[in-house]
Amino acid sequence: MSIPDKLARFLDSSIPYATDLDVEATGSRGAQAPCDAFVKSVILSVNGRIIMAVVPAAESVDINQLQKCLGTRDVHLAAESEFRHLFSDCDPEAMPIFGSVYGVPVLVAHELTDNEEIAFPAGTRRDVVRVRVRDFLIMEKPCICAREAILAKAS
């Protein structure tokens, strides 16, 4: 599977980017992407609505902190059955961070804005896309959550 057409068209028309191969193809996570700049999408249900949280790949989402940040207790990790239809052209667990392409609002961990560049799964387990954080923020217009408002504390 290659980068989904919908995502490729969006990237080609909107933002400078580069592609790499990921773990399953090469044994290393994105040859040009430092580990702390690799991000993932975490799909959540908030008041019955699907949203995407973009966080560092090595981190996890703190649901309690997110509930406080969003002002609602109705927040949980979405089951694949709740969102799979939205990302039908993507491999499971490889949803790209451009939720707007799929009609999904995006929250971003403030910690990611410290990076110049981020890398993320491009809809496949094999392909990785790298973009400048500034370009991502301009094109996606995500809600940027305060520091430590999304991420679980290291234990």
C-alpha positions in Angstrom: 0.0 0.0 0.0 1.3 3.5 -0.8 0.4 6.8 0.6 -3.4 7.1 0.2 -4.5 9.2 -2.8 -6.6 11.6 -0.7 -3.6 12.4 1.6 -1.1 12.6 -1.3 -3.3 15.1 -3.2 -3.6 17.2 -0.1 0.1 17.3 0.5 1.0 17.8 -3.1 -1.3 20.8 -3.4 -0.7 22.3 0.1 2.6 21.8 1.8 6.3 20.9 1.2 7.0 17.4 2.5 9.5 14.5 2.2 8.9 10.8 2.5 10.8 8.0 4.1 10.3 4.4 4.8 9.4 3.3 8.4 10.1 0.4 10.7 8.4 -2.5 8.9 10.3 -1.7 5.6 13.7 -0.7 6.9 14.0 -1.8 10.5 14.4 1.9 11.6 11.9 4.6 12.2 12.1 7.2 9.4 15.7 7.5 8.5 15.7 11.3 8.6 13.4 11.7 11.6 14.8 12.0 15.1 12.8 9.8 17.5 11.4 12.8 19.5 10.0 14.3 16.4 8.1 11.2 15.3 4.4 11.7 16.1 1.3 9.6 16.1 -2.5 10.1 15.9 -4.5 9.0 18.9 -8.2 8.8 18.0 -10.6 9.8 20.7 -14.3 10.1 21.3 -15.3 13.4 22.9 -19.0 13.8 23.7 -19.7 11.2 20.9 -17.6 13.1 18.3 -14.4 11.6 16.9 -11.3 13.8 17.3 -7.6 13.3 16.8 -4.8 14.0 19.3 -1.4 14.4 17.8 1.3 13.5 20.3 5.0 12.4 20.3 5.1 8.7 19.3 6.8 7.6 22.6 4.1 9.3 24.7 0.6 8.4 25.7 -2.6 10.5 26.2 -3.7 11.2 29.8 -7.5 11.0 29.5 -8.0 12.7 32.9 -5.9 15.7 31.9 -7.7 15.8 28.6 -11.1 15.8 30.3 -10.0 18.8 32.3 -8.6 20.6 29.3 -11.8 20.1 27.2 -14.2 20.6 30.1 -16.0 17.4 29.7 -15.9 13.9 31.3 -17.1 12.2 28.2 -13.7 11.5 26.7 -12.3 8.0 25.9 -10.0 6.3 23.5 -12.2 5.5 20.5 -12.6 1.9 19.5 -11.5 1.1 16.0 -15.2 0.4 15.1 -16.0 4.0 16.0 -13.6 5.6 13.5 -12.4 3.0 11.0 -14.9 4.1 8.3 -13.4 7.6 8.4 -9.9 6.3 7.5 -10.9 3.5 5.2 -7.9 4.2 2.9 -5.4 3.9 5.7 -3.8 0.9 7.4 -5.0 0.4 11.0 -2.9 2.4 13.4 -1.3 4.5 10.6 -3.7 7.4 10.4 -1.9 10.6 9.2 -2.0 13.7 11.4 -3.9 15.8 8.9 -7.3 15.0 10.4 -8.9 17.8 8.2 -8.4 15.6 5.2 -10.7 13.1 6.8 -13.1 15.5 8.4 -11.7 15.0 11.9 -10.8 17.9 14.2 -7.2 17.9 15.6 -5.7 18.6 19.0 -1.9 19.0 19.2 0.3 18.6 22.3 2.0 21.9 22.8 5.3 20.0 23.3 5.4 19.3 19.5 5.6 23.0 18.7 9.2 23.0 20.0 10.3 20.9 17.0 11.2 22.3 13.7 10.1 19.2 11.8 7.8 16.2 12.6 7.4 12.9 11.0 4.3 10.7 11.0 2.8 7.6 9.4 1.4 8.4 6.0 -1.7 6.2 6.1 0.5 3.0 5.8 2.7 1.2 8.2 5.5 1.5 5.6 5.5 5.2 4.6 6.5 8.2 6.7 6.0 11.8 5.8 8.1 14.7 7.2 6.8 18.2 7.3 7.9 21.4 9.0 5.8 22.0 12.2 5.1 25.6 11.1 3.6 24.3 7.8 1.5 21.7 9.6 0.1 24.3 12.0 -0.7 26.7 9.2 -2.4 24.1 7.0 -4.2 22.0 9.7 -5.1 24.8 12.1 -5.3 22.4 15.1 -6.3 23.3 18.6 -3.0 23.5 20.5 -3.4 22.3 24.1 -1.4 23.7 26.9 1.8 22.0 28.0 1.0 18.8 29.9 -2.7 19.0 29.1 -2.7 15.9 26.9 0.4 13.8 27.7 0.6 11.3 30.5 3.3 12.0 33.0 6.4 9.7 32.8 6.4 7.2 35.6 
